[in-house]
Amino acid sequence: MRLQHSIKTLSALIIGLGAIGTVHAAGFQLLEQNASGIGNAYAGSAAIGENASANFFNPASITLLPGMNVSAGAVAIKPSFKFSDGGSTGPTHFGGNNLGPFGGRPTGGIGAGDAGSWAALPNAHFTWEVNPRTWLGLSVGAPFGLVTEYEKGWAGRYHSEKFAIESININPSIAFKATDTLSIGVGVNWMQLDADYRKAQYAFVGAGAGLNGDLEARVKAKGDGWGWNAGIMWQATPDTRFGLSYRSKVKINADGTTKVSNRSLNAAAAGGLTAMGVIGTHNAETTVELPDSAILSVVHQLNDRWTLLGDVAWTGWSSIPALKIKNTGIPNAELDLRFKDAWRLSLGANYRYSDSWTFKGGVAWDQSPVQDEAFRPASLPDNDRYWVSLGAQYNFSKNTAIDVGYAHLFVKNTSVNNTSDPKGAGVLKGDYKSSADIIGVQFSHRF
């Protein structure tokens, strides 16, 4: 049946694709591994070393932290993805004669609504100065994640209705003070991903009322993998410090199921597809290499009041040129993404108002890995964005502090004209208006 040819890409968005419910770092990378960096737009992240969360950004920088330190926080993120249709068309019949009822004509359907929603991202970190030359660290967070959810039945329902990815990363590390001015650190990472993807699937069964209509497809999968990270920190002068860190790729092997169920077919047509094994649950598996990344940071103490910060960061998104899915009972699938490597530039400043209060500010430019409108999927309507951030730190004592931060992300107006996500879903054509608000709080204490 030609329906199987259409279904073969059902699970092609299983891992590493979709719009992050936290549209902060471009792609689906989550920068928010602390809330204390929000106020600076994460400038200076690999060299600031102001609390135990430094372990994630650069393990070498934990040598700035004497004694035993803990830091924990949460970030709330509200992205907005509002789609305006510009002539999307529905799927076509694969026989080449466009017999499907949508056959290149407008899809119709209800409005997309706002595909973004509130999401919460917790983090926790610990460091310990074992002796004057050796430190241990541990970070728990979520470096990758996403949630997008459209109104059920919207014009792009054959591309995506809901996509969600959750991750957890456990990152122990060790750091050494090689000299009074040079530190090095290394760590290992265990990461787990859990994905849930839902979409409509058009079923062409044959001529006749009720024989053609929508199926519902849901892919669920889980996998894990290992990686490593390393960094160096150099105190170039008493007032100027540099940090360089690298996080490796993480290869995730994910296993799960593709469940196909009836949405609008009549009982006879649905029964026939069930007998053929199309409607039902199918095993699925895939492998994806999550990107590596590098950060070069500088922190400069201008005077007793002002500290200046800067970052240049790179993420190797080209590790995901395509996603290939192996299915049981239906054909394998491949999704053409053509992600490109991306850069991020950020600048920030801290103003020490008093012994208790420090105020923060920052700006950033964040590049998207999506090449252009032809390869921009509904589950990742991503584009370049700009950060404007503010924050404050209150020190209850020399050992205890709380940070709050807020950032607004201005996302470039985003067009989409996608015929390849997935093949047979028709053309998704239109424009997105997107933005995001991020707010977080971090508590840090030194024992």
PyMOL commands that set and color helices and strands:
alter all, ss='L'
color gray80, all
select helices_A, chain A and resi 2-7+38-40+54-57+59-64+267-275+317-319+373-375
alter helices_A, ss='H'
color red, helices_A
select strands_A, chain A and resi 68-85+119-131+134-141+146-149+162-177+182-203+213-237+240-247+250-262+280-290+293-301+306-315+322-327+333-336+342-352+357-366+385-395+400-411+414-418+428-446
alter strands_A, ss='S'
color yellow, strands_A
deselect
rebuild
show_as cartoon
